[in-house]
Amino acid sequence: MKMRPRCPSCDLLFDREPGYFLGAMMISYALSVICYVLIYQLLKAATDQSFHWLLIEMVLLYLPLVPFVFRYSRILWIYFDQTLDPGR
């Protein structure tokens, strides 16, 4: 799904300078690590499998979450940026 160029309600320009969403990438990484740790802990507690099978299951269970993590990491980054510099 393509991201809109501007916000329909406040007209905020989403497409900023190159590298603007580098911070969103860091947020996405942190959210992914949290998701992987939670999935690992749940699978480890629920099953008695080797690490290799747990790793495969973790990846398969995380794949449907990728679009949400991608989108919400960008949203969190825009909120953070607008809090620090609301004039842009």
C-alpha positions as CSV (number, residue, x, y, z in Angstrom):
1,M,0.0,0.0,0.0
2,K,1.4,3.4,-1.0
3,M,1.7,6.1,1.5
4,R,-0.3,9.3,0.9
5,P,1.8,12.4,0.1
6,R,-0.2,14.6,2.5
7,C,-2.4,14.1,5.6
8,P,-6.1,14.5,4.5
9,S,-7.0,16.3,7.8
10,C,-4.1,18.6,8.6
11,D,-2.3,18.7,5.2
12,L,1.1,17.7,6.8
13,L,3.6,16.7,4.1
14,F,4.6,13.1,4.7
15,D,7.3,12.9,2.0
16,R,10.2,14.7,3.6
17,E,13.8,15.0,2.7
18,P,15.9,11.8,1.9
19,G,16.7,10.0,5.1
20,Y,13.8,11.5,7.1
21,F,12.4,8.1,8.0
22,L,15.8,6.8,9.3
23,G,14.4,7.3,12.8
24,A,11.3,5.3,11.9
25,M,13.6,2.5,10.9
26,M,15.1,2.5,14.4
27,I,11.7,2.4,15.9
28,S,10.7,-0.4,13.6
29,Y,13.8,-2.4,14.7
30,A,12.9,-1.9,18.4
31,L,9.3,-2.9,17.8
32,S,10.5,-6.0,15.9
33,V,12.8,-7.0,18.6
34,I,10.1,-6.7,21.2
35,C,7.7,-8.8,19.1
36,Y,10.3,-11.5,18.5
37,V,11.2,-11.7,22.2
38,L,7.5,-11.9,23.2
39,I,6.8,-14.6,20.5
40,Y,9.9,-16.5,21.6
41,Q,8.9,-16.5,25.2
42,L,5.3,-17.6,24.4
43,L,6.5,-20.4,22.2
44,K,9.2,-21.5,24.7
45,A,6.6,-21.6,27.5
46,A,4.0,-23.4,25.4
47,T,6.2,-26.0,23.6
48,D,9.3,-28.0,24.2
49,Q,11.0,-27.6,20.8
50,S,14.6,-27.0,19.7
51,F,15.8,-23.5,19.0
52,H,15.8,-24.1,15.2
53,W,12.1,-25.0,15.2
54,L,11.3,-22.0,17.5
55,L,13.2,-19.7,15.1
56,I,11.2,-20.9,12.1
57,E,7.9,-20.5,14.0
58,M,8.9,-17.1,15.2
59,V,9.5,-15.9,11.7
60,L,6.3,-17.3,10.4
61,L,4.3,-15.8,13.3
62,Y,6.0,-12.4,12.8
63,L,5.5,-12.1,9.1
64,P,1.8,-11.0,9.3
65,L,2.9,-8.2,11.8
66,V,5.4,-6.6,9.4
67,P,3.0,-4.2,7.7
68,F,1.7,-3.0,11.0
69,V,5.2,-2.5,12.5
70,F,6.2,-0.7,9.3
71,R,3.2,1.7,9.3
72,Y,3.2,2.4,13.1
73,S,6.9,3.0,13.3
74,R,6.5,5.8,10.7
75,I,3.5,7.1,12.6
76,L,5.4,7.2,15.9
77,W,8.4,8.9,14.1
78,I,6.1,11.6,12.7
79,Y,4.5,12.2,16.1
80,F,7.9,12.4,17.7
81,D,9.2,14.8,15.0
82,Q,6.0,17.0,15.2
83,T,6.3,17.2,19.0
84,L,9.9,18.4,18.7
85,D,9.4,20.7,15.7
86,P,5.7,21.4,15.1
87,G,6.3,24.2,12.6
88,R,7.4,21.9,9.7
